[in-house]
Amino acid sequence: MARRRSWGRPLDGVLLLNKSTGMTSNDALQQAKRLFFAQKAGHTGSLDPLATGVLPICFGEATKFSQYLLDADKRYSSTFRLGVKTETGDCDGEIVARCDSSHLDRSQVEDAIVPFRGEISQVPSMYSALKYQGKPLYKWAREGIEVPRDARDVTIFHYEVTGFRPGIEPEVDVEIHCSKGTYVRSLAEDLGEVLGVGAHVIRLHRRSAGPFDELKSISLEQLTDERGEQRAEILDYHLLPMDAPASQLPQIAITDDSGFYFSRGQAVMEMKVYRLAAEGDMVRVCLNNGDFLGVGEVIDDGQIAPKRLVNQH
């Protein structure tokens, strides 16, 4: 029986996409995959349809290292509306409560966010993509079923009010720098609870994910216009190297001989690793000529054990 031919071309690298509002992260991923005519692609942490901003898309071998972006800190700018509570914690959900919040001023809001800085616990929203018994929470919620969720520890490095517009339903602009797993919708809802008026997100923009910020991102509309009727290869210069998701790890260069064994799953000796990393640390491993081989873990006696390896096409 003839082997089925794969759609697309083997392509390795990372695209910093600036997602538009109104589309899911998977919609954005599939459009990017088609534009680049790529065989394999994955995104590094979803953004709600409401949200805009940095959504790194990994192609090919780069998908193996996407976890390092999932684990990275994020920066957001957002707007909360006070006095209105919705089913989902954002403006896409049905309104479940409303009250006059014209008595609130900026100083009250600034005081109310103080306890949410630093290490805090959050209970994930029922409308998040976290899974319970193999099914995303939002699917349970749409069936009218609330399931148990454990509180998660997250860190809010920076949380500041940058704008306040008073009224019956005041609007608050905030800037947030947070650890992985933080839900901005939960921050809005918790703020509304503390103020006693309810709140939800009406705007959410991811400014950065790990080392990648929006200044270097590009939209699907720009990519579509640039490609036009031309071949997908014309867009390749937008891609970052496949090891970009792991760029925050120390890099270790090894000889061709060591690279031969490392690429075949064997630990290699490299005493100079201790100048850059400690036992138990993860490192990026490349040949002396710069060719990326994968990610390894520093083990005893100066050895590096391979953890994620690049497959050569």
C-alpha positions as CSV (number, residue, x, y, z in Angstrom):
1,M,0.0,0.0,0.0
2,A,1.4,3.4,-1.0
3,R,2.4,5.7,1.8
4,R,0.2,8.8,2.1
5,R,2.1,11.9,1.2
6,S,2.3,14.6,4.0
7,W,0.8,17.9,3.4
8,G,3.1,20.9,3.6
9,R,6.8,21.3,3.9
10,P,9.2,20.5,6.7
11,L,9.8,23.8,8.4
12,D,11.5,24.6,11.7
13,G,11.3,27.9,13.6
14,V,9.2,30.2,15.7
15,L,6.8,32.9,14.4
16,L,5.9,35.7,16.8
17,L,2.3,36.2,15.9
18,N,0.3,39.3,17.0
19,K,-3.1,37.7,17.4
20,S,-6.2,39.7,16.5
21,T,-9.3,39.8,18.6
22,G,-12.2,37.6,17.8
23,M,-10.3,34.4,16.9
24,T,-9.2,31.5,18.9
25,S,-5.6,30.6,19.3
26,N,-6.2,27.4,17.3
27,D,-7.7,29.5,14.5
28,A,-4.7,31.7,14.4
29,L,-2.4,28.6,14.5
30,Q,-4.1,27.0,11.5
31,Q,-4.0,30.2,9.4
32,A,-0.3,30.6,10.1
33,K,0.3,27.0,9.3
34,R,-1.4,27.4,5.9
35,L,0.4,30.7,5.1
36,F,3.8,29.0,5.7
37,F,2.7,25.7,4.2
38,A,4.1,24.0,7.2
39,Q,3.7,20.3,8.0
40,K,3.7,20.7,11.8
41,A,2.9,23.6,14.1
42,G,1.8,24.3,17.6
43,H,1.2,27.4,19.8
44,T,2.7,28.1,23.2
45,G,-0.3,28.8,25.4
46,S,-3.7,29.9,24.3
47,L,-5.1,33.4,24.3
48,D,-8.9,33.9,24.6
49,P,-10.8,35.1,21.5
50,L,-11.2,38.4,23.3
51,A,-7.4,38.8,23.7
52,T,-4.8,40.2,21.4
53,G,-1.0,40.2,21.3
54,V,2.0,37.9,21.4
55,L,1.2,34.3,20.5
56,P,4.4,32.4,19.6
57,I,3.8,29.7,16.9
58,C,6.3,26.9,16.8
59,F,6.9,25.0,13.5
60,G,8.4,21.6,13.1
61,E,11.2,20.7,15.5
62,A,10.6,24.0,17.5
63,T,7.5,22.4,18.9
64,K,9.7,20.1,21.0
65,F,10.9,23.2,22.9
66,S,7.6,25.1,23.3
67,Q,7.4,24.1,26.9
68,Y,10.0,26.7,27.8
69,L,7.6,29.4,26.5
70,L,4.6,27.9,28.3
71,D,6.6,28.1,31.5
72,A,7.8,31.7,30.9
73,D,6.5,34.9,32.5
74,K,4.0,37.0,30.7
75,R,3.2,40.7,30.5
76,Y,-0.3,42.0,29.9
77,S,-2.2,45.3,29.6
78,S,-5.9,45.0,30.3
79,T,-9.0,47.0,31.1
80,F,-11.5,45.9,33.8
81,R,-15.0,47.2,34.0
82,L,-16.2,47.5,37.6
83,G,-19.8,47.1,38.7
84,V,-20.6,44.3,36.2
85,K,-20.1,40.6,36.8
86,T,-20.3,38.2,33.9
87,E,-20.6,34.4,33.7
88,T,-17.1,34.0,32.1
89,G,-15.2,36.9,33.8
90,D,-14.9,38.7,30.4
91,C,-17.2,40.7,28.1
92,D,-18.0,37.5,26.0
93,G,-20.1,36.1,28.9
94,E,-23.7,36.8,30.0
95,I,-24.1,39.5,32.7
96,V,-25.1,37.9,36.0
97,A,-24.9,40.9,38.3
98,R,-24.8,44.7,38.0
99,C,-24.5,47.5,40.5
100,D,-23.9,51.3,40.7
101,S,-20.1,51.7,41.3
102,S,-19.9,55.5,41.0
103,H,-18.7,55.8,44.6
104,L,-15.3,54.3,43.6
105,D,-12.2,56.3,42.9
106,R,-8.7,55.5,41.7
107,S,-7.1,55.4,45.1
108,Q,-9.6,52.8,46.3
109,V,-8.8,50.6,43.4
110,E,-5.1,51.0,43.9
111,D,-5.4,50.1,47.5
112,A,-7.5,47.0,46.6
113,I,-4.9,45.5,44.3
114,V,-2.1,45.6,46.8
115,P,-2.9,42.2,48.3
116,F,-2.7,40.6,44.8
117,R,0.9,41.4,44.3
118,G,3.6,38.8,45.0
119,E,2.8,35.1,45.6
120,I,-0.9,34.5,45.6
121,S,-3.3,31.6,45.1
122,Q,-5.9,31.5,42.3
123,V,-8.8,29.2,41.6
124,P,-9.0,28.8,37.8
125,S,-12.1,30.0,36.1
126,M,-14.7,27.4,35.0
127,Y,-14.2,29.0,31.5
128,S,-10.5,28.2,31.3
129,A,-8.9,25.5,29.1
130,L,-7.7,23.5,32.0
131,K,-8.9,19.9,31.8
132,Y,-10.9,17.9,34.3
133,Q,-11.3,14.2,33.6
134,G,-9.8,14.8,30.1
135,K,-12.3,17.6,29.2
136,P,-11.6,21.4,29.2
137,L,-13.3,23.2,32.1
138,Y,-15.2,25.5,29.7
139,K,-16.9,22.5,28.1
140,W,-18.2,21.5,31.6
141,A,-19.3,25.1,32.2
142,R,-21.3,25.2,28.9
143,E,-23.1,22.1,30.1
144,G,-24.0,23.9,33.3
145,I,-21.7,21.7,35.4
146,E,-19.3,23.2,37.9
147,V,-16.4,20.8,38.8
148,P,-13.9,21.0,41.6
149,R,-10.7,23.1,40.9
150,D,-7.7,23.3,43.1
151,A,-6.2,26.7,43.9
152,R,-2.9,27.3,42.1
153,D,0.1,29.3,43.3
154,V,1.1,32.0,41.0
155,T,3.4,35.1,41.3
156,I,2.4,38.6,40.3
157,F,5.6,40.5,39.9
158,H,4.0,43.8,38.9
159,Y,0.4,44.9,39.0
160,E,-0.3,48.6,38.5
161,V,-3.2,50.9,37.7
162,T,-2.4,53.0,34.7
163,G,-5.8,54.6,34.1
164,F,-9.1,55.1,35.8
165,R,-12.4,56.4,34.3
166,P,-15.1,57.0,36.9
167,G,-18.8,56.5,36.4
168,I,-21.6,54.1,37.2
169,E,-19.5,51.4,35.7
170,P,-15.9,52.6,36.1
171,E,-13.1,51.3,33.9
172,V,-9.6,50.5,35.1
173,D,-6.5,50.1,33.0
174,V,-3.8,47.9,34.4
175,E,-0.4,46.6,33.6
176,I,0.5,43.1,34.8
177,H,3.7,41.0,34.9
178,C,3.0,37.5,36.1
179,S,4.2,33.9,36.2
180,K,2.9,31.1,34.1
181,G,-0.7,29.9,34.9
182,T,-2.0,33.3,35.9
183,Y,-5.5,34.1,34.8
184,V,-6.1,37.9,34.3
185,R,-9.9,37.2,34.3
186,S,-9.5,35.8,37.8
187,L,-7.6,39.0,38.9
188,A,-10.4,41.1,37.6
189,E,-13.1,39.0,39.3
190,D,-11.1,39.0,42.6
191,L,-10.7,42.7,42.5
192,G,-14.4,43.1,41.9
193,E,-15.1,40.9,45.0
194,V,-12.8,42.9,47.2
195,L,-14.4,46.2,46.1
196,G,-17.9,44.6,46.6
197,V,-19.1,45.5,43.1
198,G,-18.1,42.7,40.7
199,A,-15.8,43.2,37.7
200,H,-14.9,41.6,34.4
201,V,-12.3,42.0,31.6
202,I,-13.2,44.1,28.6
203,R,-9.8,44.3,27.0
204,L,-6.7,42.0,27.2
205,H,-3.5,42.4,25.3
206,R,-0.4,40.2,25.8
207,R,2.6,42.4,25.5
208,S,5.3,39.7,25.9
209,A,5.8,36.0,26.5
210,G,9.2,35.2,28.0
211,P,11.9,37.0,26.0
212,F,9.6,37.9,23.1
213,D,7.7,41.2,23.0
214,E,5.1,42.6,20.7
215,L,7.6,45.0,18.9
216,K,8.9,42.0,17.0
217,S,5.5,40.4,16.3
218,I,3.5,40.4,13.1
219,S,-0.2,39.9,12.3
220,L,-1.9,37.4,10.1
221,E,-3.2,40.3,8.0
222,Q,0.4,41.5,7.4
223,L,1.6,38.0,6.5
224,T,-1.3,37.5,4.1
225,D,-0.7,40.8,2.3
226,E,3.1,40.1,2.1
227,R,2.6,36.6,0.7
228,G,-0.1,37.4,-1.8
229,E,0.1,34.9,-4.7
230,Q,3.7,34.0,-4.0
231,R,5.2,30.9,-2.6
232,A,5.3,30.4,1.2
233,E,9.1,30.5,1.3
234,I,8.9,34.3,0.9
235,L,7.8,34.5,4.6
236,D,10.5,32.4,6.1
237,Y,12.7,35.4,7.1
238,H,10.1,36.1,9.8
239,L,11.0,32.9,11.6
240,L,13.3,32.8,14.7
241,P,15.6,29.8,15.1
242,M,14.0,26.5,16.4
243,D,15.9,26.9,19.7
244,A,14.4,30.3,20.3
245,P,11.9,29.0,22.9
246,A,14.8,27.8,25.0
247,S,17.0,30.9,24.4
248,Q,17.0,31.7,28.2
249,L,18.9,28.5,28.9
250,P,22.7,28.6,29.0
251,Q,24.3,27.4,25.8
252,I,27.0,24.8,25.7
253,A,29.1,24.1,22.6
254,I,30.5,20.6,22.1
255,T,32.8,18.9,19.6
256,D,31.6,17.0,16.6
257,D,32.6,13.7,18.3
258,S,30.6,14.5,21.4
259,G,27.7,15.7,19.3
260,F,27.6,12.4,17.5
261,Y,27.0,10.5,20.8
262,F,24.7,13.2,22.3
263,S,22.5,13.1,19.2
264,R,22.1,9.4,19.7
265,G,20.8,9.7,23.2
266,Q,24.1,9.3,25.2
267,A,25.4,11.5,27.9
268,V,28.6,13.3,27.0
269,M,31.4,14.7,29.2
270,E,31.9,18.5,29.1
271,M,33.6,19.9,32.3
272,K,33.2,23.5,31.1
273,V,29.5,23.2,31.7
274,Y,30.0,24.0,35.3
275,R,31.1,27.5,34.4
276,L,27.6,28.2,33.1
277,A,25.3,25.8,34.9
278,A,24.9,23.6,38.0
279,E,24.0,20.0,38.4
280,G,20.3,19.5,37.6
281,D,20.1,22.6,35.3
282,M,18.9,22.4,31.7
283,V,21.2,23.7,28.9
284,R,21.0,24.3,25.2
285,V,23.6,22.1,23.4
286,C,25.1,22.9,20.0
287,L,28.2,22.0,18.0
288,N,31.1,24.3,17.9
289,N,29.9,25.6,14.5
290,G,26.6,26.6,16.1
291,D,24.3,23.8,14.9
292,F,21.6,23.2,17.6
293,L,21.4,19.6,18.8
294,G,18.8,19.8,21.6
295,V,18.4,20.4,25.3
296,G,20.2,18.4,27.9
297,E,20.4,18.2,31.7
298,V,23.6,18.6,33.6
299,I,24.3,15.5,35.7
300,D,27.2,14.4,37.8
301,D,30.9,14.6,36.8
302,G,30.3,17.3,34.2
303,Q,28.1,15.2,32.0
304,I,25.2,16.4,29.9
305,A,22.4,14.0,29.4
306,P,20.1,14.6,26.4
307,K,16.4,15.4,27.1
308,R,15.0,16.7,23.9
309,L,16.8,16.1,20.6
310,V,16.5,17.7,17.2
311,N,15.7,15.3,14.3
312,Q,17.6,16.2,11.2
313,H,15.4,16.2,8.1
